[in-house]
Amino acid sequence: MTTVRKTIFGWLGIGLCLALMTGCGREPETVLKVLAGSELRDMTTVLHDLESETGIRLNLEYAGSLDGAERLAGGENVDLAWFSHGKYLSMLTGSRVAAQEKIMLSPVVLGVRESRARAWGWIDNPNLTWRDIAAKAASGELRYAMTDPTSSNTGFTALIGLASAFSGSGEALQPATIDTAALKSFFTGQALTAGSSGWLAERYVQEQDRLDGMINYESVLLGLNAGRQLREKLALIYPQEGIVTADYPLMLLNPAQRMAYQKVVDYLRTPDVQRRIMEQTRRRPAIATVRPDARFPDRLLVELPFPNSLQVIDQLLFAYLDEQRRPGHAVFVLDVSGSMKGEGIEQLKTALLNLAGADQSLSGRFARFRGRERITFLPFSSDVQPAQNFQVSDTAAEGKDMRAIREAVMELQIGGGTALFSALQRAYQIAGQAQATESNRYYSIVLMSDGESNEGLSEAEFLQWRQNLPEAAQRIRVFPVLFAAADDESMKRLAQATGGRVFDGRTESLSQVFKAIRGYQ
């Protein structure tokens, strides 16, 4: 009897493993490599169930919209692409996209604090226009957060939608129909920028008392309203001219995986899975048989046309960077201590040279130092060296401004210890003095060091000193870059104390890290 029972229980165990599919070490039948937008991290549970039900695993590697499009246009070997939009990518890659299917929907909209929206008569107002909103921004009454269009899908989508709305033509944008003055008026109200929609939402929560609203995915705004972090909920605004909706097309790039691709699409577009996606991510269903639930405004969404020309999109993006957005002043605090000898200083110089016009790639052209921007280099070792300041008016790679910056980079010399926090103190003094005379700029500090601070001010002394700065100067963020033997915990504390974000230069090249940071400046 004992042997029989063991045999029965053994077969039951095998059956249970088969039923659970992913349990007992079962491997997927097919693994597809996917280049995807970072906001799709919230699809983890759905994709786990996809693997259990179909035997197909999606391995997602995350990238920004322009960076991802550039990589795919360059022929990077992936099976699928999955970003919030597919039109720009399709224009860049041409016939490489073998198939695409919408998976879910999320309009990019403006959320405004309810008290402001009510006082301005914006709630349930079918006649509200984007020009009405721009007027409030130009007057200084509306201060909002929005991501950088060259770094994040939400900012990119918002810019496309605004330009289409302001054109008033109802047709795809043409160079002659871009209303530059209206766009510039609208962007005077942008008080916070970022390189990702998730980080933007986090910072909005921390700074909600000084901001009146935020442009983001409808799903993100609904999520904030459902939580307890906001002291005042956001009214979602859908202007009369319309909006642009992210439709998250899953795009097939490897025709050899067409059968697996179709299996994935069929699963994700089933009514039950569409409801789960809606419940878990607050994105709208992509199929008509599943209606949006009560969380979504019950109104017809007017969809603005997407440009059908790369020339128009490039013109919009460069005009935003060089003419329309609030200009920046970036202070680069650069470790040139003895430990940077060799590969360290070479990587640092390459990263800065790329920002000064050496990188001719698509993402490199958008990430380079931009028109009206001010740049300060502050090298340090045992002592803080004199600052070098640059005003960018000519963005051409071989123009005088970019050449001057590249010459300064090549002259960087190494040697000595690491007076990191003394250098940061000096950076705040420089940025604070500039801010007192020119408040209408984005001020940021990038700190690149390969080791622990071992001379000058201590971390505690610096943070204590910083607390006595004017409130506006205290809002200047530090973006530390971890490199070599940098003190991880100290840099994380520094980013948290200043409202910045840590970037890791040990997992990818400094050039890539510095390009990513540009979205926050």
N, C-alpha and C positions, 0 to 999 in steps of 0.2 A: 504493500500500500504506500509505503514511504516513497519508493521509486516512482510509482504511478503519479503520486501527488507532485513530486518534483518535475516530472515530465510535463504534466498539465500546466503547472505554474510557469515553467520555462516557455511553453508555447504561448501562454497568456502574455508573458512579458514581451515576447517578440511581436505579438499582435498589437500590444499597446504602443511599442516603438513605431510600428508602421502607421498606426492611427495618428500619432502625434506629429509624424512627418519630420519635423525639425529636431526632435529629441533623439537621444541615444546616438549622437554623432552623425546623423544622416547628412550627407552633402547635397547641395542643390544640383539639379540636372544641368542647368545652364547659368553662367555668370556673365552679366552684361556690364561693360564699363560705361559709366555715364558721367558726362561733364554737366554740372548743375549749378543753379543759383543757390546761395547759402541759405535763403529763406526756406528751402525745402527740407531743412533739418527736422521740421515738425511733422514730416511724413514718415518718420521711422517706424511707428507702430503699424501703419497701413502697409508699408513695404515688407515688414516682417511677416505679416499675414499673407501678402502676395507670394512670398517665397514658400510658405507653408502650403498654400492652395495650388500653386502652379509649378513649384520646383524651380522657379527662376529667381535668381538673386540679382538685384540692382546694386552695384558698387558705385556709390556717388562720390565724385571728387568735386569740391566746391570751388567756384571761381566767380569773379565779378562779371557783369554783363559784357563790357567792352573787352576785357581781358579774355573771357571765354570765347567770344566771337573771333577775336584775333587768333587765338590758338587753333580754333577749328578751321578758320580760313587758311591757316598755315599748314593744314593737313594733319593735325594731331590725330593719332589713331585711337578713336573711341567708337563704341557701338551706337550710343544714343546721346542726345543733348536735351537738357530740360531746364529751360529758363522761363522767366515770366512772360517773355515775348519771343516770337520766332521770326518776325518780319525783318528786323535789322540783320539778324544772323543769316537769314535766307539770302538777303541782298549781297552780303559779304562772301558767302560760300557758294552761291550759285546752285548748280545742279547737284551738289554733294548731298543735299537733303533729299532722301529717297521717299520719305513719307512723314506726315505729321498729323497729330490728332490732339484737340483740346482736351485737357483733363479736369480743369477746375477754373473758376473765375474769381477775380478780385479787382474791382475798380480802384484806381489811385485817386484819392479824394482829400479834401481839406477838412480836418477836424478843428472846430473852434470851441473854446470854453463856452458853456451854455449861457452864462450871464452876458458875455459879449455878444454872442449870436442873437440872443433875445432882444438886447438893447438896440442892436442894429437892424432889427426886423428881418433877420435871415432865416429864422426857423419856419419851415413850411411855406417858404416864399417861392412860388413857381417863376417869378419874374427876375430873380436875382441873377446877375451876370458876373462873369469873370472880371469885367471892367469895374463893377461895383467893388469887388474884393480888392482889385489893384489900387483903387482910390483910397481905401482904408490903410493899405500897406504904405502908400506914398505919404499919407498924412502922419504916419508914425503910430497910428492907433492899433494896427495889427502887426504883431511881431511873432513870426512863426519859425518852425524848424523844418528843414528839407534836406535830403541827402544830395551829394554832388552828382550831377547827371552823368559824369564821366566815370564814376566809380560804382554807382548803385542803380539798380533797375527802377526804384521808385522815383528817384530824381530824374532819371532819363525819361520815364513815362510822363511825369508831371510836366517837364519841359516841352515834350511833344504835344501834350494836350493843351497847354497854355498857348503855345504858338498857333496851333490850329484854331483855338477859340478866338484869339485876337485877330486872326486873319479875316474872319467873318465871311469867308467864301463858301464854307460848307464842303469844299473839295480838298483834295490832297494839297499840302503846302507846296508853294513854288517860291524861289528866292525873292520874287517881287512882292509876294503877299505877306512876308514876315514883318510884323509890326515891332521893330526894335524898341521904339520908345515905350510902348505898352509893357513889354517884357521887363525893361529896365525899371519902370515904375513899380511893377509887381515885386521885383527882387530887392527893392529897398527895404522891404519888410522882413527879409530873411535874416534871422538873428542867430541861427545855429545851423552848422553844416556837419556832415558826417559821411563816412565811406560805406556805411551799411544801414539798412532800415531798422535792424534789431538794435544796434547801438544807439541810433537816433531816438528810438522809443525809450530806451533806458535813461538817456540823458534828459529827455523831456520830463520824465517823472521826477528826476532830481532837480530840475530847473523850472518846474511848472509855474512857480510864482512870478517869474519874470517873462514868461512866454504866454501868448494868447492862443496858440494852436500849433498844428503840425500837419504836414502833407505826408501821407503814408498809405500803405495798402488799407482798404476797408477792413480787412481781416485783423490787422494789427490794432486799428482804432477800436474796433468792437471788442477785442481782447482786453484792451486797457479799460474800457468802460465796464466790462464785466468783473474786473478785479477791484482791489481795495487800495491801489496805490495813488489814485487821483483824488485830489481834494475837490475837484469839480469835473464832472463828466464833459466829454467832448460832443458837440452837436456836429453830425456829419453833413457836409454841404455838397449838394449836387446842383451846380449852376445850370442855367437855362440852356447854354450852348452845348453842354455835355461834358463828358470825361473820356479818358482812355482806360480800357479795362485790360488787366493782365489776364491772359487766358491759358497760360502754362502749357503750351503745346509740347508733347513728347515727340521728339524728332528722331527718325531713323537715319543714321549716317552709314551704317554697315549693312548693305543689302543682303549679305549672307545670313544675317540674323533676323530676316523679315518674319519668319514664323514665330520666333520667340517674342519679337516686338509686338506682333498682332495679339499674341496671347496676353501680354502685359496690358495692352490698351483695352482689350475686351474685358479683362478683370477690373481695371480701374474705372471703367465707364458703366459697370453694372449698377442698377439702382441702389442696391444695398451698400455697395462701397462708396458710391457718390454721397449717400446720406452720412456715412461714417466720416468721410473727408470733410463734409460740411460741419458736422458736430465737433470734430476734433481740431480743425484748422480755421474754422469760420470763413472758409471760402465758399463761394456759390457753386452749385452743381453746374456741370457743363452739358447736361442732357435735359431736354425739355420735360421728360416724364417725372423728374424730381423737382418739386417747387422749393424755392428758398423758404426757410422757416421764419418764425416771427421775429427773430433778431435782426433781419434785414429790412430796410425801409421798403414799404410797399409802393413803389413808384416805377414808372418806365424810365430806364436809363438811356439817355441819348449818347451814342458812341461817336466820338470825334474821329475823323479820318487820320490814318497813319501816313506819313510821307512815303512816296514811292521812289525816292531818289537818295542815294548816299551823299550826294553833293549838298542837298538841303539839310540832312542830318548833321553833317560835318560843320556846315555853316552855323547851325543853331548852337552846337556844342562850343565851338571856338568863340562865338559872339558872347555866349554866357560867361565863359572863363575870362575873356579879355575886356569885355565892355559892360556887361550887365550886372553881374554879381558883385557883392561887396568885396573889395580887394583885400588881400591878406598881407600880413607881416609875419614871416616865419623866421624864428631864431634857431639856428642849428648849433647845438652845443657839442663840439667834436673832440673826442678823446684822442690826443696825439702823444700819449705817454709812451715810454720805452717798450711796453709790452705789445704795442701795436705794430712793431717792426715786422716787415715782411708781408705776409698775406693779408694781415689786418688792415694796414694802411692802404694797400692796393685795392682791396674791396671797397673801402670807404671812398677812395678817390673815384673809382669807377662808378659807384652809385651817384655821387654828386655830379660827375661829368655827364652822366646820362640825363639828369634833371636839367642840365645846362645845354641840352641840344644834341648830345652825342647819340642818344637813342632815337633812331628814326622810325621805329615801329609805330603802329597805330596807337597803342596805349602809351608809348613813350612820348609821342607828340602831344597827347592830352595831359600827361603828367608833368611835363617840363614847366619850369618857372614861367608864369604868365604875365601878360600885360597889366600894368599898374601895381604889380606886386612888389613888396620890399623884402629883401633877403638879408639876413645878418648871419655871418659865420663867426662863431666864438670858439676858437681852439683853446684847449687847456691841457696841462700836464701837472707839474708841481705848482705852477702858477697859472692864473687866467691871462691869456694873451690878449692883445688889443683886438677889438671887434672890427670886422670888415663889413661894410654896408653897401648894398646894391639896390638901385631902383630900376625895375625892368620896364622899359618902354618898347624895346625892339625884341620880339620873340623869335626872330629868325635864327636858325642854328649858327649861322656865320655872321650874325649881327654883332654890333659892338658890345651890347650888354651881356650876351651869352659868352662871348670871347673873354670878357673881363672876369666873369665868374669862373670860367675854366682855368684861366691863368692863376687865379687865387687858389683854386683847388690844387693845382700842380705844385704850388709853392709850400704846401703844408709840410712841416718838418716834425720828426718825432724825437722823443727823449724826455726822461724825468718820471715823476710819480703821477698820482691821480687825485687832484683836488676837485673832485666831482661836485660836491655840494657848494663849494665856493664859486664854481663856474655857474651853477644854477642860480645862485644868488645874483650874480652879475647879469645873467640872462633876464631875470625878472626886473632888474633895475632898468635895463635897456628897453624891454618891452613896455614896462610901466610908464616910463618917461614918454615914449612914443604914443602910447595910448592916451595920455593926458592931453596931448595936442591934436591927435587924430583918433577920435573914438570910433569912427565909422569904418573900422577894419576888423577882420578876423585876426586875432593874435594867437600864436601857438609857439611852443618850444619843443624841439625834437632833441632828445638826449641820446647820444650814441657813445657807449663805453664798453670796453672789453674786460673790466675788472672792478674790484671794490674800491671805494673811496678810502685813501690812506693818508691824505694830507688835507689841511685846511679845515673848513667847517665840518661838523658831524651831521648826520641825518637829522638828529633831534634838534640841533642848533638851527639848521636851515628851516625846518618845519615851524619852529617857534618864531623865527624871524618872519616867515611868510605870513603868519597869522596877523601881523600888524600892518600888512599892506592894505591899501584902499580896496573896497569890495570889488570894483571892476577888475583890478589887477589880480585879485585872488581867483577870478574866473578864467585866467589864462591857463590853458591846459598844458601839461607836459606829456609827451608821447615817448616813453623810454623804449629803446631798442636793445634787446638782450643780445649780447655778442660774446663769444668765447667764454671767459670765466666771470662774466658779470654777475652781480649779486641779485639773483632772481627775486627774493623776498623783498629786498629794499626797493627794487624797481617797481614791484607790484604795489607796495605801500605808497610810493610816490605817485603812481598813476591814479590810484584811488583817492588820494588826498587832493589832487588837482583836477579831477574829473577827466583825466586822459585815458589812454588805453595802451597796454603793453604790446609791442610787436617783437616777434622772435626772429632774429637774424641768424639763428643757428639751424633752423629747419628749412630755410630758403635763402636765396642770395640777398645781400644787402640791397642790391638794385631793385629787386622785387618788393622788398619791405619798404624802401623809400618811396616807390611808386604808390604803394597802398596807402601810405601816410598822407599823401597829397590830397586824398579825398576828405581829410579832416582839417584841412588848412584853408 
